[in-house]
Each structure stands twice: as structure tokens, then as C-alpha cells.
Amino acid sequence: MNALSLKSLVSKISLQKTKIYAMIAAGTFPAPIKLGGSRSAWIESEVEDWLTSCTVGVQAPKTGAKRGRKPKVRLSEGVASGSLVNA
């Protein structure tokens, strides 16, 4: 069983610690185990399972696809020349 420190966990899942603790409180993320004193760690296999459950059904974008951009819209000649009248 491998354990992850908070620093390692943040690096692994790319979420800030405040978000991680909010998800723990909501019951949507594995809780850490106490190692003694003020030290805690997360069981790596539980974090891996959580990551897997987050990606089930998610499809990777097609290669070459530009995300976040809307297709360019060409104006017809009538619109570009101002020959249309507002109704």
C-alpha cells in the first residue's frame, strides 16, 4: 500500500488543497488516513480508483480539434454591404 502526502496528491490530481478538502467534506473524494500527530496521507489505490471513476465515459478530443474556438462565420455579401434592412 502506497501513501500520498498532500503535496503529492495535489500534484497528481491537479486540484488545490481547498478543493480536495471540500470534496472530502461532501463525500465525493477519499478521506485521508491519520499517520500520527498532525500527519495524514491518502491511499494511492483509492485516489487511482477516484480518478478512474471521474474519467469513465469521457472521450478524449479528436486529434487536431481546436477546443474553445467557435467556427468563423462568413457574412454574405448582402449583410456585409449593409443592404439588409432591419425588420
C-alpha positions as CSV (number, residue, x, y, z in Angstrom):
1,M,0.0,0.0,0.0
2,N,1.5,3.3,-1.1
3,A,0.5,6.6,0.6
4,L,0.4,10.1,-0.9
5,S,1.2,13.2,1.0
6,L,-1.0,16.3,0.4
7,K,1.8,17.8,-1.8
8,S,2.0,14.6,-3.9
9,L,-1.8,14.4,-4.1
10,V,-2.2,18.0,-5.3
11,S,0.4,17.3,-8.0
12,K,-1.2,14.0,-9.0
13,I,-4.7,15.2,-9.4
14,S,-4.1,18.9,-10.3
15,L,-6.6,20.3,-7.7
16,Q,-5.8,22.7,-4.9
17,K,-6.0,21.5,-1.3
18,T,-9.1,23.6,-0.5
19,K,-11.0,21.9,-3.3
20,I,-9.8,18.5,-2.1
21,Y,-10.9,19.1,1.4
22,A,-14.3,20.4,0.2
23,M,-14.8,17.2,-1.8
24,I,-13.9,15.1,1.2
25,A,-16.5,17.0,3.3
26,A,-19.0,16.4,0.5
27,G,-18.2,12.7,0.4
28,T,-17.0,12.8,-3.2
29,F,-13.3,12.2,-2.6
30,P,-11.5,9.6,-0.5
31,A,-10.6,10.7,3.1
32,P,-7.0,10.6,4.2
33,I,-5.7,8.2,6.8
34,K,-4.1,9.5,10.0
35,L,-0.4,8.6,10.3
36,G,0.1,10.1,13.8
37,G,0.3,13.6,15.1
38,S,-0.8,16.0,12.5
39,R,0.3,13.9,9.6
40,S,-2.2,12.4,7.1
41,A,-1.9,10.6,3.8
42,W,-4.1,9.3,1.1
43,I,-4.1,5.7,-0.1
44,E,-2.8,5.8,-3.7
45,S,-5.1,3.0,-4.9
46,E,-8.2,4.9,-3.6
47,V,-7.1,8.0,-5.4
48,E,-6.5,6.0,-8.6
49,D,-10.0,4.5,-8.3
50,W,-11.4,8.0,-7.9
51,L,-9.5,9.2,-10.9
52,T,-10.8,6.3,-13.0
53,S,-14.4,6.9,-11.9
54,C,-14.0,10.6,-13.0
55,T,-13.0,9.6,-16.5
56,V,-15.5,6.8,-17.2
57,G,-17.5,7.8,-20.2
58,V,-15.3,10.9,-21.0
59,Q,-14.0,10.8,-24.5
60,A,-10.7,12.4,-25.4
61,P,-10.9,15.2,-28.0
62,K,-10.2,14.2,-31.6
63,T,-6.6,15.0,-32.6
64,G,-6.3,18.3,-34.4
65,A,-9.6,19.6,-32.9
66,K,-9.3,23.1,-31.6
67,R,-11.2,23.4,-28.4
68,G,-12.8,26.6,-27.2
69,R,-13.0,28.3,-30.6
70,K,-16.1,28.9,-32.5
71,P,-16.1,28.4,-36.2
72,K,-15.7,31.5,-38.2
73,V,-18.9,32.8,-39.8
74,R,-18.7,34.4,-43.1
75,L,-21.1,37.2,-43.8
76,S,-23.0,37.1,-47.1
77,E,-22.4,39.9,-49.5
78,G,-25.8,41.4,-48.7
79,V,-25.1,41.6,-45.0
80,A,-21.5,42.8,-45.5
81,S,-22.6,45.6,-47.8
82,G,-25.4,46.7,-45.5
83,S,-28.2,46.1,-48.0
84,L,-30.3,44.3,-45.4
85,V,-32.9,46.4,-43.6
86,N,-33.9,45.6,-40.0
87,A,-37.4,44.3,-39.8
